[in-house]
Amino acid sequence: MHVTVCNRQRCWKVNTRLLRQIAVRALALAGATKDNLNIVLVDDAAIARLNKQFHQREGSTDVLTFDYGAGEVTGELVISVERAIVQAKRFHSTPSCELGLYVVHGILHLHGYDDLLPRPRTRMRAAERRLMTVLATDFELRALLKPAQTGAR
């Protein structure tokens, strides 16, 4: 299993080492011990461009999942750190927990979970809750994010 994390946004400091450890553990919990995964952290503007280019959808989103695998899953998650901040307020969560959830969500997509229809969405949400419960026990999620400078959102 190989996981890389690339931080291409500058609004928030991300503990990329911890995020990598969380992703490795989430992959193991999903039974994906042979996966290769790249995680790219971006801002809303960058993810909006990718969302338009690859999904023909306007605006930003939380996570885009790209499956490049044949046999073994080799995938990439592009995650908007800014979206994690906004969604944390909306869902009364923390930005760090949202970021962890986006990693889990993307990994589940890579392993056949879908959230477009109600029944599969319910199954996916249950899997997200199970994985996040374990991750919250195993890791100090709060340590994932902090503002890069005073006055950051």
N, C-alpha and C positions, 0 to 999 in steps of 0.2 A: 504494500500500500504506500502510495506516495501522494502527499498533499503539499501544495505550495500556496502561499498567500501573497498577493501583490496589492499594496495600498496606493491607489492613484488619486485619492482625494486628500485634501489638506485641512478641512474644517475641524476634524476630530482626530485625536491621537488614538490609534488602535493598537492594542497589544496583539500584534500579528502572531507572535509565538503561542500565546494562549489560544487564539482563534484557530490556529493550526491543530493544537492539541484537542480542542473541542471537536473539530471536524474529523480527526482521526478516530476519536471515541465514538462519534455519531455513526461513522461508517462501520465500525466494528459492531455496534449495536444493531445496525441494519443488515448485518451479515455480509458486508461488502469488503472483505479483507484484502481483495486483490485489486481494488479500484485505484485509479489515478485521478486526482481531482485538483483543479486549479481554482482558486478563489480570487476574484479581482474586486477590490473595493473602489467604488467610484462615487461621484456626486450625482444629484438629480439630473443635471443637464446631460451628462454622459450617458446615463441609463435611458433617458428619454430618446436620445439619438439612436441607441441600439434597439430600443423598443419599436421605434418607427421603421428602422432598417430591416429588422428580422421578423417583426410581428405585425407590421403595418398599423400600429396603434400609436395614437398621439399621447404624449405626456410620459411622466416618469412612472416607475413601478418599483416594487421592493426588491425582487430578485428575478433574474433571467437565468434559465438553465439551458445549457447546451450539452447534448450527449454526442460525443465523437466516437464512442466505442463500437467495437465489433467483437462480440464475445465478452471480453472483460470490459467493464464500463470505464471509459475515459471521458470525463466530463469537466465542464467549467461552470462555475456560478459567478455571475456578475451581480454584485449587491450594492444597492444605494445606501450609504451610511446616513445620508440626509433623510431618506425615507424612514429609516429606523427611528430617528429622532422624532419626526412628525407622528408616526404611527404609535410610538410609545405614549405620547400625550393622549392620543385618541383612544387607545385601549387601556389606559391607566396601568401601563407597564413601565419598564425602564428601557432606555436605548440599548443597553447591553443585552438584555433578554430578547429584545426584538432582533438584534443582530444574530444572536445564537439561533433563534427561531428561523431566520431566513436561511441559515446554513442547513438546518434540519429539513426545512421545506424543500430546498433544492436537491438535497440528497435523496429524499423520498421521491421526487419527480424522476430522478435518474434511475430509480428502481421500480418504476411502473405505477406509482401512485398518481392519481389525477384529481383535480378539484373543480372540474368544469360542471359536473352533474351532481345532484344532491347526495346520492348514496355513496359514490366514490369520495366525495368531499368529506362526508362524515367519517369514513374509514381513514382518510388522510389526517384529518384533525385529531382523531384518536391516537394515531401513530405519533403525530407531533407532540401531543401531550405526554405520551409515554416516554419518548426520547428526551424531551425537555426536563421531565421530572428527574431522570437519571443524571443528565448533564448538570442540573442545578445542584445536585447532591455531590457530584464528583469535582466540580469546578467552582471557583469564585467568579461568577459571571459578571459581577459589578466591575471587575478589573479590566474588562474588555475595552471600554471607551472612556475618554475624557476629552473635554474641549481642548483644541490645539492652542488656543489663546484666550485671554479674557475677552468676553463679549461674543464668543462663538455661540451659535444657536444651541 
